[in-house]
Amino acid sequence: MLQAVRRSKGWLLAAVLVTLATTLVAPPTSSAQPVPVPKCTDSYTLRYCVAYLANEEYSNDDGHKYEKPLGSNCNYFTAHVSAPGASDCGNGYRSEEWCMDFSKWVYRIEGAAVTNLNNLAFSAKNYPTYKTYASGRRPKLGDLAVWAHESHVGIVVSVSGSNATVVSGNSWNPARGDYTAIYKKSYPASTFQGFAGPKF
């Protein structure tokens, strides 16, 4: 009887150790991995969704990252937002300066309001949440970031200290040395005139 109890206790201890080891070395579940966010839900903040999609478009070399043809301002985003003054490129794209069209498209896809945004970069100043850098507003994830010269706008995808990493359309294309692509770069926050956070 005593031997049976010892065997039983030994088996129980072995089972506990195996379970513990399995738990410690088990790979993370799929729910812990980044997943596409085509539409914002209660599981994700709106700021996260906006930044995520902007980053995805920057990373997708085979997608909408570049003008087609390069140097024409013909782009996917202008064709998918309200752009009455844009010209038809004949390839499903439309042509105009498109940094705001890119930002506006990202906001709209993720369910953020596009109130008062037109095709001009400085229209972000009319967004309900806009505040200037001079007023003390600092960049936050998902913000529209308006350059100090007011002729360019992008989306803040990360913040580190006093720097903001921004993804913007109609921007730098390193392969050509011109402004025909979606680009991502870190800038001092003082580069920007102001910021507007997304709202539903």
SEFIDREN-492345 format. One record per atom (N, C-alpha, C): x, y, z; atom name. Coordinates in pm, 1 decimal, m for minus. Example, Ala and Ser with C-alpha at 12.3 -4.5 7.8 and 13.67 -1.06 7.14 Angstrom:
2
ATOM       px       py       pz atom
ATOM   1319.0   m569.0    780.0    N
ATOM   1230.0   m450.0    780.0   CA
ATOM   1320.0   m330.0    780.0    C
ATOM   1285.0   m225.0    708.0    N
ATOM   1367.0   m106.0    714.0   CA
ATOM   1290.0      3.0    787.0    C
***
This chain:
200
ATOM       px       py       pz atom
ATOM     82.8   m119.9      0.0    N
ATOM      0.0      0.0      0.0   CA
ATOM     86.2    124.8      0.0    C
ATOM    191.3    126.2     85.7    N
ATOM    281.6    240.4     93.9   CA
ATOM    352.1    261.9    m39.3    C
ATOM    394.5    150.0   m101.8    N
ATOM    460.1    162.5   m232.7   CA
ATOM    364.7    218.8   m336.8    C
ATOM    240.1    180.3   m330.5    N
ATOM    140.6    230.5   m426.2   CA
ATOM    120.5    380.0   m408.6    C
ATOM    117.2    425.8   m281.9    N
ATOM    101.5    568.7   m255.3   CA
ATOM    221.6    645.9   m307.1    C
ATOM    343.4    587.7   m282.1    N
ATOM    465.3    654.9   m330.6   CA
ATOM    464.7    664.5   m483.0    C
ATOM    423.6    550.2   m548.9    N
ATOM    417.2    553.0   m694.8   CA
ATOM    317.6    657.5   m742.3    C
ATOM    203.4    665.7   m672.1    N
ATOM    100.3    762.5   m708.1   CA
ATOM    150.6    905.1   m692.6    C
ATOM    220.4    931.6   m581.1    N
ATOM    275.9   1065.7   m558.7   CA
ATOM    382.9   1098.4   m661.7    C
ATOM    465.7    997.9   m694.2    N
ATOM    570.1   1018.8   m794.5   CA
ATOM    510.7   1050.0   m930.4    C
ATOM    405.1    977.3   m964.5    N
ATOM    337.0   1002.4  m1093.8   CA
ATOM    277.0   1142.2  m1096.4    C
ATOM    216.4   1182.8   m985.2    N
ATOM    154.8   1315.6   m976.0   CA
ATOM    259.8   1425.2   m989.0    C
ATOM    373.2   1408.5   m921.0    N
ATOM    481.8   1507.3   m929.1   CA
ATOM    535.6   1516.5  m1071.5    C
ATOM    553.0   1403.8  m1137.0    N
ATOM    601.9   1402.5  m1275.4   CA
ATOM    503.8   1474.3  m1367.6    C
ATOM    374.7   1450.7  m1346.5    N
ATOM    273.2   1514.6  m1430.5   CA
ATOM    275.7   1665.9  m1412.4    C
ATOM    291.8   1709.9  m1286.3    N
ATOM    298.5   1854.1  m1259.1   CA
ATOM    419.8   1915.9  m1326.8    C
ATOM    535.4   1846.7  m1317.7    N
ATOM    658.3   1899.7  m1378.4   CA
ATOM    646.4   1908.0  m1530.7    C
ATOM    587.1   1808.1  m1592.7    N
ATOM    569.1   1809.9  m1738.5   CA
ATOM    477.8   1924.1  m1778.8    C
ATOM    369.3   1941.1  m1704.6    N
ATOM    275.0   2049.7  m1735.2   CA
ATOM    341.8   2184.7  m1721.5    C
ATOM    420.8   2201.7  m1614.8    N
ATOM    491.0   2328.5  m1591.9   CA
ATOM    591.3   2355.0  m1702.1    C
ATOM    669.1   2253.7  m1741.1    N
ATOM    768.3   2271.6  m1847.4   CA
ATOM    701.2   2306.8  m1979.1    C
ATOM    590.7   2240.2  m2008.7    N
ATOM    518.1   2268.7  m2132.5   CA
ATOM    468.3   2411.9  m2134.5    C
ATOM    419.3   2456.7  m2020.0    N
ATOM    367.7   2593.9  m2010.0   CA
ATOM    478.8   2695.0  m2030.9    C
ATOM    595.9   2665.9  m1973.6    N
ATOM    706.2   2761.6  m1981.5   CA
ATOM    765.6   2772.1  m2121.2    C
ATOM    766.6   2662.4  m2194.5    N
ATOM    830.2   2666.1  m2326.6   CA
ATOM    729.6   2671.9  m2440.3    C
ATOM    601.7   2673.9  m2408.8    N
ATOM    500.5   2675.1  m2514.7   CA
ATOM    512.6   2801.2  m2598.3    C
ATOM    499.2   2790.9  m2731.3    N
ATOM    503.8   2910.3  m2815.7   CA
ATOM    384.4   2999.7  m2787.3    C
ATOM    398.2   3129.6  m2811.4    N
ATOM    284.3   3219.5  m2787.9   CA
ATOM    167.3   3181.7  m2878.0    C
ATOM     48.0   3201.1  m2827.8    N
ATOM    m69.4   3169.7  m2908.1   CA
ATOM    m85.1   3273.4  m3017.4    C
ATOM   m165.6   3239.6  m3117.6    N
ATOM   m183.6   3331.0  m3230.3   CA
ATOM   m244.6   3463.2  m3186.3    C
ATOM   m321.0   3461.5  m3074.6    N
ATOM   m383.4   3585.6  m3030.1   CA
ATOM   m280.3   3686.4  m2979.9    C
ATOM   m157.3   3638.2  m2949.1    N
ATOM    m52.9   3729.1  m2902.9   CA
ATOM     21.4   3793.7  m3018.8    C
ATOM     m2.9   3746.7  m3139.9    N
ATOM     67.7   3797.8  m3257.1   CA
ATOM     m6.8   3916.4  m3318.1    C
ATOM     66.5   4007.5  m3384.5    N
ATOM     m1.6   4118.0  m3453.2   CA
ATOM    m97.5   4063.1  m3559.0    C
ATOM   m213.1   4122.5  m3569.0    N
ATOM   m310.9   4079.4  m3668.0   CA
ATOM   m357.2   4199.7  m3748.3    C
ATOM   m395.1   4179.7  m3872.8    N
ATOM   m447.8   4292.3  m3951.1   CA
ATOM   m571.2   4351.9  m3886.0    C
ATOM   m584.5   4480.2  m3895.0    N
ATOM   m700.6   4548.7  m3838.6   CA
ATOM   m768.9   4625.5  m3951.5    C
ATOM   m854.9   4559.5  m4029.9    N
ATOM   m918.0   4629.3  m4141.4   CA
ATOM  m1020.2   4731.9  m4096.7    C
ATOM  m1081.8   4708.4  m3982.0    N
ATOM  m1177.4   4803.6  m3926.3   CA
ATOM  m1158.0   4807.3  m3776.1    C
ATOM  m1168.2   4922.8  m3717.8    N
ATOM  m1149.4   4934.7  m3574.1   CA
ATOM  m1267.8   4874.3  m3500.0    C
ATOM  m1239.4   4805.5  m3391.1    N
ATOM  m1342.6   4750.5  m3304.6   CA
ATOM  m1310.2   4790.2  m3161.8    C
ATOM  m1392.6   4746.8  m3070.0    N
ATOM  m1369.2   4778.4  m2929.1   CA
ATOM  m1240.0   4715.9  m2877.1    C
ATOM  m1187.3   4616.0  m2948.8    N
ATOM  m1064.5   4549.9  m2904.3   CA
ATOM   m940.5   4634.3  m2928.0    C
ATOM   m949.6   4733.6  m3011.3    N
ATOM   m834.8   4816.0  m3046.5   CA
ATOM   m871.8   4962.5  m3032.1    C
ATOM   m777.0   5044.7  m2988.4    N
ATOM   m804.8   5188.1  m2984.7   CA
ATOM   m801.6   5243.2  m3126.1    C
ATOM   m873.1   5350.1  m3148.3    N
ATOM   m875.2   5412.8  m3280.0   CA
ATOM   m734.6   5460.4  m3318.2    C
ATOM   m662.1   5514.4  m3222.0    N
ATOM   m524.9   5559.7  m3249.9   CA
ATOM   m437.2   5444.0  m3297.9    C
ATOM   m449.0   5328.9  m3231.4    N
ATOM   m371.4   5211.8  m3271.8   CA
ATOM   m406.8   5169.4  m3413.9    C
ATOM   m535.7   5163.5  m3442.5    N
ATOM   m581.1   5119.5  m3574.8   CA
ATOM   m527.2   5208.3  m3686.0    C
ATOM   m533.9   5339.9  m3664.5    N
ATOM   m486.4   5435.5  m3765.1   CA
ATOM   m336.8   5417.2  m3788.5    C
ATOM   m260.2   5409.0  m3680.2    N
ATOM   m114.6   5393.1  m3693.2   CA
ATOM    m80.0   5259.9  m3759.2    C
ATOM   m152.5   5155.2  m3722.8    N
ATOM   m127.8   5022.4  m3778.9   CA
ATOM   m146.0   5023.3  m3930.4    C
ATOM   m257.8   5078.8  m3976.3    N
ATOM   m284.9   5077.8  m4120.0   CA
ATOM   m184.3   5163.3  m4196.5    C
ATOM   m147.5   5278.9  m4142.0    N
ATOM    m46.3   5362.8  m4207.4   CA
ATOM     84.6   5286.2  m4223.0    C
ATOM    124.9   5215.1  m4118.9    N
ATOM    246.8   5133.7  m4124.8   CA
ATOM    234.8   5021.6  m4226.7    C
ATOM    117.9   4957.7  m4232.8    N
ATOM     96.9   4849.9  m4328.6   CA
ATOM    112.3   4900.1  m4472.1    C
ATOM     56.7   5016.8  m4500.1    N
ATOM     66.9   5071.3  m4635.8   CA
ATOM    211.2   5107.9  m4669.6    C
ATOM    285.5   5156.5  m4571.8    N
ATOM    427.4   5186.7  m4594.7   CA
ATOM    506.2   5058.9  m4624.3    C
ATOM    472.5   4950.8  m4555.0    N
ATOM    548.7   4825.6  m4568.0   CA
ATOM    513.6   4745.5  m4692.1    C
ATOM    403.1   4777.3  m4757.0    N
ATOM    352.9   4695.8  m4867.4   CA
ATOM    406.7   4745.6  m5001.4    C
ATOM    524.0   4697.5  m5038.2    N
ATOM    586.5   4739.9  m5163.8   CA
ATOM    504.1   4701.9  m5286.2    C
ATOM    425.6   4596.9  m5275.8    N
ATOM    346.9   4551.1  m5389.6   CA
ATOM    206.4   4611.6  m5391.0    C
ATOM    178.4   4696.5  m5295.9    N
ATOM     44.5   4752.2  m5286.6   CA
ATOM     33.9   4891.0  m5346.1    C
ATOM     m6.4   4986.0  m5262.0    N
ATOM    m36.1   5121.0  m5308.9   CA
ATOM     74.5   5219.1  m5273.4    C
ATOM    192.9   5170.1  m5251.1    N
ATOM    300.1   5253.9  m5195.7   CA
ATOM    350.5   5359.7  m5293.5    C
ATOM    341.5   5332.9  m5422.0    N
ATOM    403.5   5420.0  m5521.9   CA
ATOM    301.6   5477.5  m5620.5    C
ATOM    334.6   5593.5  m5671.9    N
ATOM    257.2   5647.9  m5783.4   CA
ATOM    271.5   5556.0  m5905.0    C
ATOM    169.0   5551.3  m5986.1    N
ATOM    172.3   5472.3  m6109.5   CA
ATOM    111.4   5556.1  m6221.7    C
ATOM    190.0   5600.2  m6318.6    N
ATOM    335.6   5588.1  m6326.3   CA
ATOM    405.7   5684.6  m6231.2    C
ATOM    527.2   5651.4  m6195.9    N
ATOM    605.0   5735.3  m6104.8   CA
ATOM    623.9   5875.1  m6163.8    C
ATOM    609.6   5975.1  m6078.9    N
ATOM    627.0   6113.7  m6121.3   CA
ATOM    501.4   6178.2  m6176.3    C
ATOM    388.1   6107.5  m6167.6    N
ATOM    264.2   6157.4  m6227.8   CA
ATOM    163.6   6210.7  m6125.7    C
ATOM    188.3   6186.3  m5997.2    N
ATOM     91.3   6212.0  m5889.6   CA
ATOM    m30.2   6119.4  m5898.6    C
ATOM    m31.0   6024.8  m5993.6    N
ATOM   m139.1   5927.6  m6002.1   CA
ATOM   m124.3   5827.4  m5887.8    C
ATOM   m227.9   5814.9  m5804.1    N
ATOM   m216.0   5730.6  m5686.5   CA
ATOM   m349.6   5667.6  m5650.1    C
ATOM   m341.5   5561.8  m5573.4    N
ATOM   m458.8   5485.3  m5531.0   CA
ATOM   m550.2   5565.5  m5439.3    C
ATOM   m491.8   5641.8  m5347.7    N
ATOM   m568.4   5703.1  m5238.8   CA
ATOM   m660.1   5815.1  m5288.0    C
ATOM   m610.8   5894.4  m5382.1    N
ATOM   m694.9   6000.0  m5438.1   CA
ATOM   m817.1   5941.3  m5507.2    C
ATOM   m799.2   5821.8  m5564.7    N
ATOM   m911.1   5756.3  m5632.9   CA
ATOM  m1015.7   5702.7  m5535.6    C
ATOM   m982.4   5697.2  m5407.1    N
ATOM  m1073.0   5635.5  m5309.5   CA
ATOM  m1116.8   5729.9  m5197.9    C
ATOM  m1096.0   5858.6  m5217.7    N
ATOM  m1153.3   5960.1  m5129.9   CA
ATOM  m1223.7   6061.8  m5218.6    C
ATOM  m1300.1   6148.9  m5156.9    N
ATOM  m1366.2   6253.5  m5235.4   CA
ATOM  m1261.3   6352.4  m5284.0    C
ATOM  m1239.0   6357.7  m5414.7    N
ATOM  m1136.8   6444.4  m5473.4   CA
ATOM  m1189.1   6499.0  m5606.0    C
ATOM  m1284.0   6592.3  m5599.9    N
ATOM  m1350.8   6639.6  m5722.1   CA
ATOM  m1258.2   6709.1  m5821.0    C
ATOM  m1147.3   6764.7  m5774.7    N
ATOM  m1057.6   6834.8  m5865.8   CA
ATOM   m949.6   6748.1  m5927.0    C
ATOM   m942.3   6621.1  m5886.2    N
ATOM   m836.2   6532.8  m5934.6   CA
ATOM   m863.7   6486.6  m6076.2    C
ATOM   m755.9   6465.5  m6150.9    N
ATOM   m772.4   6417.7  m6289.1   CA
ATOM   m759.7   6266.1  m6295.2    C
ATOM   m829.2   6207.3  m6392.8    N
ATOM   m830.5   6062.6  m6411.0   CA
ATOM   m702.4   6018.8  m6480.2    C
ATOM   m637.7   5915.2  m6425.3    N
ATOM   m511.5   5866.9  m6483.0   CA
ATOM   m532.1   5755.5  m6585.1    C
ATOM   m656.0   5707.4  m6597.6    N
ATOM   m682.5   5602.9  m6695.9   CA
ATOM   m642.6   5463.9  m6651.3    C
ATOM   m591.9   5449.3  m6529.8    N
ATOM   m549.9   5317.9  m6479.2   CA
ATOM   m618.4   5284.2  m6346.6    C
ATOM   m728.6   5354.3  m6318.2    N
ATOM   m797.7   5334.8  m6191.8   CA
ATOM   m748.6   5427.6  m6082.2    C
ATOM   m639.0   5499.6  m6108.7    N
ATOM   m585.6   5595.7  m6013.2   CA
ATOM   m628.6   5736.5  m6053.9    C
ATOM   m615.2   5830.5  m5961.4    N
ATOM   m641.9   5970.5  m5991.2   CA
ATOM   m522.1   6054.1  m5947.2    C
ATOM   m510.1   6173.7  m6004.6    N
ATOM   m388.7   6252.1  m5986.0   CA
ATOM   m415.6   6386.6  m5919.2    C
ATOM   m346.5   6408.5  m5808.4    N
ATOM   m331.8   6537.9  m5743.0   CA
ATOM   m226.7   6518.8  m5633.4    C
ATOM   m180.6   6625.4  m5572.8    N
ATOM    m91.8   6609.8  m5458.7   CA
ATOM   m167.5   6531.8  m5352.0    C
ATOM   m104.6   6426.2  m5296.7    N
ATOM   m186.1   6326.3  m5229.0   CA
ATOM   m147.2   6293.2  m5085.2    C
ATOM    m67.3   6377.2  m5020.2    N
ATOM    m33.8   6345.1  m4880.9   CA
ATOM   m158.5   6344.9  m4792.3    C
ATOM   m248.4   6442.4  m4810.8    N
ATOM   m371.5   6443.2  m4731.5   CA
ATOM   m467.4   6334.0  m4776.2    C
ATOM   m469.7   6304.2  m4905.9    N
ATOM   m557.3   6196.8  m4952.4   CA
ATOM   m518.7   6064.0  m4886.5    C
ATOM   m389.2   6038.5  m4872.0    N
ATOM   m342.5   5917.5  m4802.6   CA
ATOM   m389.0   5918.7  m4656.7    C
ATOM   m364.1   6028.6  m4586.1    N
ATOM   m401.6   6036.9  m4444.0   CA
ATOM   m552.0   6026.2  m4425.5    C
ATOM   m624.8   6092.2  m4513.2    N
ATOM   m771.0   6089.7  m4505.8   CA
ATOM   m824.2   5948.5  m4531.6    C
ATOM   m765.4   5879.2  m4627.5    N
ATOM   m805.0   5741.8  m4657.9   CA
ATOM   m783.6   5651.9  m4536.7    C
ATOM   m667.1   5662.4  m4472.5    N
ATOM   m638.0   5580.9  m4353.7   CA
ATOM   m741.3   5608.4  m4244.9    C
ATOM   m768.2   5735.8  m4218.3    N
ATOM   m867.1   5770.2  m4116.5   CA
ATOM  m1004.1   5710.1  m4150.6    C
ATOM  m1045.8   5727.2  m4275.5    N
ATOM  m1179.3   5680.3  m4314.5   CA
ATOM  m1190.5   5528.7  m4305.7    C
ATOM  m1088.1   5456.0  m4352.9    N
ATOM  m1090.3   5309.6  m4350.2   CA
ATOM  m1102.5   5257.9  m4206.9    C
ATOM  m1034.7   5322.9  m4113.4    N
ATOM  m1038.1   5276.4  m3974.9   CA
ATOM  m1155.4   5333.3  m3894.9    C
ATOM  m1242.6   5408.5  m3961.4    N
ATOM  m1364.6   5453.9  m3896.6   CA
ATOM  m1355.4   5588.4  m3828.9    C
ATOM  m1242.8   5658.4  m3845.8    N
ATOM  m1230.5   5793.0  m3788.2   CA
ATOM  m1306.2   5893.1  m3875.2    C
ATOM  m1357.5   5995.1  m3811.3    N
ATOM  m1422.8   6103.3  m3885.9   CA
ATOM  m1320.6   6171.0  m3976.1    C
ATOM  m1367.2   6220.2  m4089.2    N
ATOM  m1280.3   6298.4  m4178.4   CA
ATOM  m1336.6   6440.4  m4191.5    C
ATOM  m1400.1   6482.6  m4084.7    N
ATOM  m1462.7   6614.5  m4078.5   CA
ATOM  m1365.2   6724.6  m4116.2    C
ATOM  m1405.7   6808.7  m4210.5    N
ATOM  m1329.2   6927.3  m4252.2   CA
ATOM  m1197.5   6896.0  m4323.0    C
ATOM  m1173.5   6771.6  m4359.6    N
ATOM  m1051.2   6738.3  m4432.7   CA
ATOM  m1080.9   6738.9  m4582.6    C
ATOM  m1003.7   6816.1  m4658.0    N
ATOM  m1013.4   6810.0  m4803.8   CA
ATOM   m881.4   6756.4  m4857.2    C
ATOM   m839.7   6795.8  m4975.3    N
ATOM   m716.4   6742.0  m5032.2   CA
ATOM   m591.7   6820.4  m4991.9    C
ATOM   m607.6   6927.8  m4917.3    N
ATOM   m493.8   7012.8  m4881.9   CA
ATOM   m438.5   6975.3  m4745.1    C
ATOM   m306.4   6970.2  m4734.7    N
ATOM   m241.6   6929.5  m4609.5   CA
ATOM   m287.5   7013.8  m4492.0    C
ATOM   m296.2   7145.6  m4512.5    N
ATOM   m327.8   7231.9  m4399.2   CA
ATOM   m474.3   7223.9  m4357.1    C
ATOM   m557.3   7147.4  m4430.8    N
ATOM   m695.5   7130.5  m4385.6   CA
ATOM   m701.1   7053.2  m4254.5    C
ATOM   m592.9   6984.0  m4219.0    N
ATOM   m587.3   6916.3  m4088.8   CA
ATOM   m602.4   7015.7  m3974.4    C
ATOM   m569.5   7142.1  m4000.6    N
ATOM   m584.0   7245.5  m3897.6   CA
ATOM   m731.2   7269.6  m3864.7    C
ATOM   m821.6   7225.7  m3951.6    N
ATOM   m965.2   7242.1  m3929.3   CA
ATOM  m1028.5   7120.3  m3862.8    C
ATOM   m946.9   7016.9  m3837.8    N
ATOM   m999.7   6897.7  m3771.4   CA
ATOM  m1034.9   6934.8  m3627.0    C
ATOM  m1144.7   6880.9  m3573.6    N
ATOM  m1193.3   6925.4  m3442.1   CA
ATOM  m1092.4   6913.6  m3328.1    C
ATOM   m996.1   6822.1  m3337.8    N
ATOM   m902.6   6800.7  m3227.0   CA
ATOM   m767.8   6869.8  m3247.3    C
ATOM   m754.5   6949.8  m3351.4    N
ATOM   m623.8   7009.0  m3384.5   CA
ATOM   m575.4   7105.5  m3276.3    C
ATOM   m447.6   7091.5  m3239.9    N
ATOM   m380.1   7184.4  m3148.4   CA
ATOM   m237.7   7207.8  m3200.0    C
ATOM   m185.7   7326.3  m3177.0    N
ATOM    m52.0   7359.4  m3225.7   CA
ATOM     57.0   7309.0  m3130.9    C
ATOM    173.4   7286.8  m3187.4    N
ATOM    291.0   7252.2  m3106.7   CA
ATOM    322.4   7366.4  m3010.3    C
ATOM    306.9   7489.9  m3056.7    N
ATOM    336.4   7607.2  m2973.9   CA
ATOM    246.1   7614.9  m2851.1    C
ATOM    126.7   7556.2  m2860.8    N
ATOM     33.4   7559.3  m2747.0   CA
ATOM     67.5   7454.5  m2641.5    C
ATOM    166.8   7371.6  m2672.1    N
ATOM    206.4   7265.8  m2579.1   CA
ATOM    164.0   7126.7  m2621.0    C
ATOM     89.4   7115.7  m2729.4    N
ATOM     44.9   6984.2  m2778.6   CA
ATOM    164.7   6907.3  m2832.2    C
ATOM    175.9   6783.2  m2794.3    N
ATOM    284.6   6697.9  m2839.4   CA
ATOM    227.8   6579.0  m2915.9    C
ATOM    307.9   6517.7  m3003.5    N
ATOM    255.6   6410.5  m3089.0   CA
ATOM    211.1   6288.8  m3010.2    C
ATOM    104.7   6224.5  m3061.3    N
ATOM     54.0   6100.2  m3004.8   CA
ATOM     25.9   6003.2  m3119.2    C
ATOM     25.3   5875.6  m3086.4    N
ATOM     m1.5   5771.6  m3184.8   CA
ATOM   m129.6   5801.2  m3260.8    C
ATOM   m123.9   5791.4  m3393.2    N
ATOM   m242.8   5809.1  m3476.6   CA
ATOM   m274.9   5952.0  m3514.7    C
ATOM   m198.1   6048.2  m3464.2    N
ATOM   m222.5   6189.0  m3496.3   CA
ATOM   m200.3   6218.8  m3644.3    C
ATOM   m276.6   6314.1  m3696.4    N
ATOM   m235.7   6385.6  m3816.9   CA
ATOM   m128.0   6483.5  m3772.8    C
ATOM    m15.7   6483.7  m3840.4    N
ATOM     94.5   6574.3  m3807.6   CA
ATOM    113.5   6670.4  m3924.0    C
ATOM     94.5   6799.3  m3899.6    N
ATOM    104.9   6901.8  m4003.6   CA
ATOM    241.9   6967.9  m3992.7    C
ATOM    317.3   6963.6  m4102.3    N
ATOM    449.4   7025.6  m4103.5   CA
ATOM    437.8   7176.8  m4079.4    C
ATOM    544.3   7235.6  m4029.0    N
ATOM    543.7   7378.9  m3996.9   CA
ATOM    512.3   7464.6  m4118.6    C
ATOM    555.7   7421.7  m4238.9    N
ATOM    530.4   7501.3  m4359.9   CA
ATOM    389.5   7478.0  m4416.0    C
ATOM    311.7   7389.4  m4352.6    N
ATOM    170.8   7364.4  m4383.1   CA
ATOM    145.4   7295.4  m4516.8    C
ATOM    248.5   7255.3  m4588.4    N
ATOM    225.8   7195.7  m4720.3   CA
ATOM    243.5   7043.8  m4720.7    C
ATOM    254.0   6983.2  m4602.8    N
ATOM    267.9   6838.0  m4596.0   CA
ATOM    203.2   6789.1  m4466.5    C
ATOM    149.0   6667.1  m4473.2    N
ATOM     83.6   6607.3  m4356.7   CA
ATOM    108.2   6457.1  m4359.8    C
ATOM    114.9   6397.7  m4242.6    N
ATOM    130.6   6252.7  m4232.8   CA
ATOM     65.3   6202.5  m4105.8    C
ATOM     90.0   6075.3  m4075.4    N
ATOM     29.6   6010.7  m3959.3   CA
ATOM    139.3   5962.6  m3865.4    C
ATOM    125.7   5996.8  m3738.1    N
ATOM    222.2   5955.0  m3636.0   CA
ATOM    201.5   5806.2  m3607.0    C
ATOM    308.6   5726.1  m3626.4    N
ATOM    298.1   5582.0  m3602.3   CA
ATOM    374.8   5537.9  m3478.0    C
ATOM    458.7   5625.1  m3423.8    N
ATOM    521.6   5597.6  m3295.1   CA
ATOM    581.1   5726.7  m3241.4    C
ATOM    599.8   5729.9  m3109.0    N
ATOM    658.1   5845.7  m3041.4   CA
ATOM    765.9   5795.6  m2947.7    C
ATOM    883.1   5858.4  m2953.9    N
ATOM    993.1   5822.8  m2865.0   CA
ATOM   1057.2   5950.5  m2814.8    C
ATOM   1039.5   5979.4  m2687.2    N
ATOM   1093.4   6102.9  m2632.2   CA
ATOM   1032.3   6223.4  m2702.2    C
ATOM   1118.8   6308.5  m2756.3    N
ATOM   1070.3   6428.3  m2825.9   CA
ATOM   1061.3   6409.3  m2976.3    C
ATOM   1071.7   6284.7  m3022.6    N
ATOM   1064.7   6254.7  m3165.8   CA
ATOM    936.6   6179.1  m3200.5    C
ATOM    886.2   6206.2  m3319.9    N
ATOM    769.8   6134.9  m3371.6   CA
ATOM    807.3   6068.7  m3503.6    C
ATOM    773.4   5941.8  m3518.6    N
ATOM    790.5   5873.4  m3646.4   CA
ATOM    659.4   5887.1  m3723.2    C
ATOM    671.4   5937.5  m3845.3    N
ATOM    553.7   5972.2  m3924.4   CA
ATOM    557.7   5899.6  m4058.9    C
ATOM    442.4   5844.3  m4097.6    N
ATOM    424.3   5786.9  m4231.6   CA
ATOM    341.8   5886.8  m4312.3    C
ATOM    392.5   5922.4  m4430.6    N
ATOM    320.2   6019.7  m4513.4   CA
ATOM    322.3   5977.3  m4659.7    C
ATOM    215.1   6012.0  m4728.8    N
ATOM    205.2   5985.5  m4871.7   CA
ATOM    260.4   6101.4  m4952.3    C
ATOM    278.2   6077.7  m5084.6    N
ATOM    333.2   6181.6  m5173.7   CA
ATOM    465.2   6231.2  m5116.2    C
ATOM    544.1   6134.3  m5070.8    N
ATOM    665.0   6165.9  m4995.7   CA
ATOM    786.6   6100.7  m5061.1    C
ATOM    894.2   6093.3  m4987.2    N
ATOM   1025.6   6057.6  m5040.6   CA
ATOM   1030.3   5915.3  m5092.7    C
ATOM   1089.2   5899.2  m5209.8    N
ATOM   1114.7   5768.7  m5269.2   CA
ATOM   1266.2   5754.2  m5283.8    C
ATOM   1332.2   5684.5  m5191.9    N
ATOM   1479.0   5676.0  m5195.4   CA
ATOM   1533.9   5618.4  m5325.5    C
ATOM   1458.3   5529.9  m5389.1    N
ATOM   1507.4   5467.0  m5512.4   CA
ATOM   1518.3   5566.4  m5626.9    C
ATOM   1438.1   5673.7  m5623.7    N
ATOM   1437.0   5772.0  m5731.8   CA
ATOM   1487.4   5910.0  m5689.4    C
ATOM   1487.7   5934.0  m5559.7    N
ATOM   1527.5   6065.5  m5511.8   CA
ATOM   1422.4   6171.1  m5540.1    C
ATOM   1294.4   6129.6  m5537.4    N
ATOM   1187.0   6226.5  m5558.5   CA
ATOM   1069.4   6191.6  m5466.0    C
ATOM    959.1   6261.3  m5482.2    N
ATOM    847.0   6248.9  m5389.0   CA
ATOM    730.9   6173.4  m5454.5    C
ATOM    746.8   6043.0  m5467.2    N
ATOM    650.3   5961.6  m5541.2   CA
ATOM    602.8   5839.1  m5463.5    C
ATOM    620.9   5837.5  m5330.3    N
ATOM    593.1   5715.9  m5253.9   CA
ATOM    540.3   5748.9  m5114.2    C
ATOM    504.9   5643.5  m5042.8    N
ATOM    478.6   5653.9  m4899.8   CA
ATOM    612.5   5634.9  m4828.5    C
ATOM    639.1   5720.0  m4731.3    N
ATOM    769.5   5718.7  m4664.4   CA
ATOM    749.8   5725.2  m4514.1    C
ATOM    844.6   5667.3  m4439.6    N
ATOM    841.2   5671.5  m4293.6   CA
ATOM    972.7   5725.1  m4241.2    C
ATOM    964.0   5820.9  m4148.5    N
ATOM   1084.8   5880.6  m4092.8   CA
ATOM   1054.1   5939.3  m3955.0    C
ATOM   1157.8   5942.9  m3870.3    N
ATOM   1146.1   6004.9  m3738.4   CA
ATOM   1190.8   6150.0  m3745.9    C
ATOM   1113.3   6238.5  m3683.7    N
ATOM   1141.7   6381.9  m3683.8   CA
ATOM   1130.6   6437.5  m3542.2    C
ATOM   1205.6   6543.6  m3510.7    N
ATOM   1179.0   6615.4  m3386.0   CA
ATOM   1036.5   6670.2  m3388.8    C
ATOM    968.8   6666.4  m3275.3    N
ATOM    830.3   6712.9  m3270.0   CA
ATOM    817.7   6857.9  m3313.4    C
ATOM    923.2   6934.6  m3296.6    N
ATOM    920.0   7076.4  m3334.7   CA
ATOM    916.5   7096.6  m3485.4    C
ATOM    933.4   6988.2  m3562.7    N
ATOM    920.5   6995.4  m3709.0   CA
ATOM    778.2   7035.1  m3748.9    C
ATOM    682.8   7005.9  m3661.4    N
ATOM    542.1   7016.3  m3697.2   CA
ATOM    476.5   7139.7  m3636.7    C
ATOM    385.4   7195.4  m3715.1    N
ATOM    308.0   7307.9  m3663.0   CA
ATOM    207.2   7263.1  m3559.8    C
ATOM    150.8   7143.7  m3580.0    N
ATOM     52.3   7095.7  m3484.5   CA
ATOM      5.1   6955.6  m3516.3    C
ATOM    m87.5   6908.0  m3434.3    N
ATOM   m132.6   6768.7  m3440.1   CA
ATOM   m283.1   6761.8  m3415.6    C
ATOM   m346.1   6660.8  m3478.6    N
ATOM   m489.2   6635.9  m3457.1   CA
ATOM   m509.1   6486.9  m3436.4    C
ATOM   m568.6   6450.8  m3325.7    N
ATOM   m594.2   6308.9  m3297.0   CA
ATOM   m721.9   6261.0  m3361.7    C
ATOM   m728.1   6132.8  m3403.0    N
ATOM   m848.9   6081.0  m3468.2   CA
ATOM   m964.9   6072.5  m3369.8    C
ATOM  m1086.4   6092.2  m3420.7    N
ATOM  m1206.4   6076.3  m3340.3   CA
ATOM  m1313.4   6010.7  m3425.2    C
ATOM  m1403.0   5940.0  m3359.4    N
ATOM  m1510.9   5872.7  m3433.2   CA
ATOM  m1613.2   5975.4  m3479.1    C
***
